């Protein structure tokens, strides 16, 4: 099965400086992929000339005259920039010309435009943003929602868990993944009414529900999936990123404090590099916008060439294994029941 990926080549902090070289690297690994690079045709051609590849025949350039900036209000991105690289790329999925779209652009704009053009699947009330967070097991804990829905009803959280379960099976190859509900304690009686009601619904569902989990369980890898509302999820994500950045800076500062600590750094280089590799956020790049009638992947805005490649891999796996169709089928069965 051939897979076609539409890439918003202009989105993010770096744009084509990252997206085009990463695309060429990706094509070297996958012979069954075609790429539609969307954006300024002249700039894309220049970037391709700087990244020579033997697979240029599998790259199509789709012109778009506008770019959604990282600080653009959603209204501007949705209503005024109708020929933006982000929107044109999403429309390729809507028209069946691409199996998935990948963008490093404005998250709010990407969700708004995707929801407006692609619509939500039958049985899904709200789409959600899901991504993997590094854990002690060397794998990733899939967490959602990460900011699309600040306020949620119990049924919304159950739907998030259902969609994430299918996604983890498809993308990560885990059968019957475990689901945890983020709470202030493991006990059933703890939490607000929304969390309590959600827990009861999850216990009655066909999902592999572990029970309530706390914040530290995300990093322990206690469950494959952790569900929460978008307000809490976004706070957890940003706090985790901030902590990781702070710890990295502190370690670097302390090892550079004197000639002795620099010598100690050299001695500790191998284990430090191993730890860095295990928690490297770039390896988990590529959040999935679940619940839409099309596969949409959000790469981190500051992702480099290496990190953007992982977002492409996630889009490829989701498309090849028909993630959207399988989520739709799961909700169709749920509706019949």
N, C-alpha and C positions, 0 to 999 in steps of 0.2 A: 504493500500500500504506500503510495507516494504521499508526502505531506508538504503542504505549502504554508509557509509562515509569512505573515505581513508584519513588517517592522517599521515602527515610527522612528525613522532614522534621525530625526531632528530633536527628539525629546530628551529631557534630562539636563544635567549640568554640563555635560561634555558633547552631546549630540553625535555627529558623524565621526568625530575623532575616536569614539569608542564603538559605536554601533556597526560601522562598516568593517573595520578590522576583525571584530568579534564574529561577524557574519562569515567572513572568509575562513576564519579558523574553524567555525562550526561546519561549514560545507566540506572541509577536508575530512571530517569524521563521519559524515552521513551522506551516503550516495543516493538516498531516497528522498532527499529534501530539495524543494524549490523555495526561493526567497523573493518576496516583493519588498523592495526598499522604497519607502514612501517619504517624499520630501523634496527639497530643492534639487532638481535633476542635475544641474551643472556642478553643484558642490558634491553630490554623491559620486558623479563620474570622476571628479578630481580625487576623491578619497579612494575610489576603487583603483585608480592608476597608481596610487601609492601603496596599495596592498595587492600586488599581483597574485592571481589565483588561476588555477587550471580549470576552475568551475564557473567561469563567468557566464557560460551558457545557461546556468540554472538561476541566474539573478535577473530579475526584472525591475526596472526603475519606474515607479509610479509617481508622476509629478504632483506636488501640492505646494501652493503658493504662500501658505501661512504656517505659523508655528505657535503652539500653545506654550506660553512661558510659565515658568515655575510659580510665579506670583500672580498669574492671571486669575481674576475672579471667575467662578464657575459660570456666571451669566455671560461673560465675554467669550469664554471658550465654547459654550454651548450654542449661543444665539448669534454671535457676530463672526466668529472665525469658522465658517462653514467649509472652508477649503484648507483646514489645518492638516498637517501630516498625521496627527493623532486621529482625527475624524475620518479622513480618507482611508486610513489603515483599517479602522473598525468597520467601515462600510464594505471593505473587501470581504470580511468575514460574513457580514449580512448578506451579501450577494452570492456567497458560496464560492468565491474566487480564492479564499484562503481558509485554512483550518483553524488558525489561531492568530492573535495579534499580540505583539510585545511592545511595550512602551516604558520609557524611563521618565515620562513626563509627569505633570501635575496630577497627583492621586485623585483629588476631588473631581477634577475635570474628566479624568479617565473614567471614573465610576459614573459620573453624570451622563457623559456622552454615550458610554457603552449601554447604560440602562435605557437611554432614550432611543437609541438605534436598534439594539438587539432585543430589548424587552426581557422580562423575566420568564423563567420556565413555569409551566402550569403547576400549581400547587406550592410554588415558592412565593412567599409574601415579600421578602426582602433579600437582595443579594448581600453577600458578606465577603470580607477580605481575609484570606487565610495564608499563612506562611509558616515555615519551619524555623524553630529556634534551637540553637545548639544545646545539647544536654551531655551529662556525664557519660552516657553510653556511647558517645561518639556518633550518635545518630541525630535526629532532629525531632523535637516535639512540635507537632502541627497545632497552631493556635489560631483561633478566630472567635469573634470578629475583631479586627484591628483598627477600626475607626469608621466604618461605613454607617453604623447604627449606634448612636449614643444611648438611646433608650429602646429597650426590647421587652416584648411580652414573652412569657414562657414558651409559647409555640414557636416563636422566632428562634429561640435558642435551640430548641429541639430540631428545627429544620437545619440550623447551622451544623449540628452534630451529624445529621443524616447526610448532608452534602459532603462534609469533611471525611466521613467514613468511606464514601465512594471514592473520593479523590485520593486518599491514602492507599486504598487498594489498587487503584489504577496507576498512580504516579510512583509510589514507593514499593508496590508489590507486596504489601502486608495484608494478609487475609484476616478478616474479622478484627480490625484494630480496636483497641480499648479507648473508651471515652471518659474523660474526667470533667467534672463541672467545677469551675474555679469558685472558691468560697473562702470565707474567713476561718473555716475550720472543717474538719472531716465529718463531724457529727451531723446527722440529718436535721437536727433541730436548729442548727445555726444558719445565719444568712437572712436576707430580706425575703419578703413574700414571693417575689419573682423567682429567686433562686430555689426556694423551697418547692414551689409548684413545678419548676422545671425539673428538679430532681425526681419528683414523683412521676412526671410524664416519661422521663428517661428510663426509670425503673420498669415502666409498663411497656416500653418499646422493644423492638427486636434488636436494638443495638447492644454492643458489648459494653454496657455501662459499668464502670469501675466504682463510681460514687463521687463524693466531693473531694477535691484536691486543693491544696494551698499553693501559694506562689512559688515556694521552693521546689514543689513537685515538677514544675515545668522543666527545671534544670536537672532534676534527678532522672527524668525520663520515666516517671511513674506510670504515665499513660501515653499512648500514641497521639492522642488528641486532647486538647484542653479547650473548653468552650466558655465564653463569657460575652458580655455585651461590648460594643465598640468603644465605649468610654474607658472601661477598665482595661480592655485589650491594648488600646493605644498607649495608655499610661504605662502599662507593663513593658511594652515594646520599647518606648522611648527611654524609660528608666534603665532597661537592660543595656541598650546601646550606649547610654551615657556612662553607666558603671564600667562597661568594658573599655570605653575610651579613656576613662579616668585611670583605671588600673594599668592599662598599657602605658600611659604617660608617666605614672608614678614609678613603675618598674624601670622605664628608660631613664628617668631622672636619677634614681638611686644608683643604678649601675654606672652612670657617668659622673658620679660625685667625686671620685678620686682615681688615681692610677691603680690602686689596689682593687677598688670595686670594678674597674674596667677589666682587670685581669680575671676577676671572679666571673664577670659576664662571659668572657671567652670560654672559661671552663664549663659554664652552664649553658652554652649556646645550643647544644644538641637538644636537651630536654625542653628548653625554651621554644625552640623552633617547632618541636613536636606539639607542644601545648598550643602554640599559635595556629598551627594547621588545624587542630581539632576544633578550635573555637572561631576559625576564620569565617566571618559573616558572609563573605563573598560566595562561599560554597553553598549557602542556603538562599542565595538571591533568587527572586522570582515569586512574588505573592500572586495568588490566584483569586480572581474575582468570581466567586461561586454563585450560581443561581441564575446566570444569564443564558440566553439562547445562542451562545457562542463562547469560545474559549478566549479569555482575556488575561494576559499575564502582566503584572506590574513589576518592572525592575526598579531597584533602588535608584533614586535620582543621581547619586554620586558614584554609581557602579563603574568600575574600570573595565577594561577589555576582558579580563579574566572573569570577573563577576557577572558581566552581561552574558557571557557564554553559558553560565549556569541557568540563567533565565530562559535562554533559548532551549536548553536541554529540557527544562520543565515543560515548556510549551510543546516540544516535540513529543515527549512521553504522553502528555495529556491528550494530544491530538491523535497520535498513533493508536492509543488504547481507547479512543472515543469516550473520553471522560464525560463530556456534556450529555451525550446520548444515554450513558449509563446512569447519570444522576436523574435525567428525565424519566427513565424507565423505573428507577427506584421510587420516585414520587408518584408515578402512575399506579404502581402496585399498592402504594400506601393509600391512594385515593380510593381504589376499588375496595380495599379492606375496610 
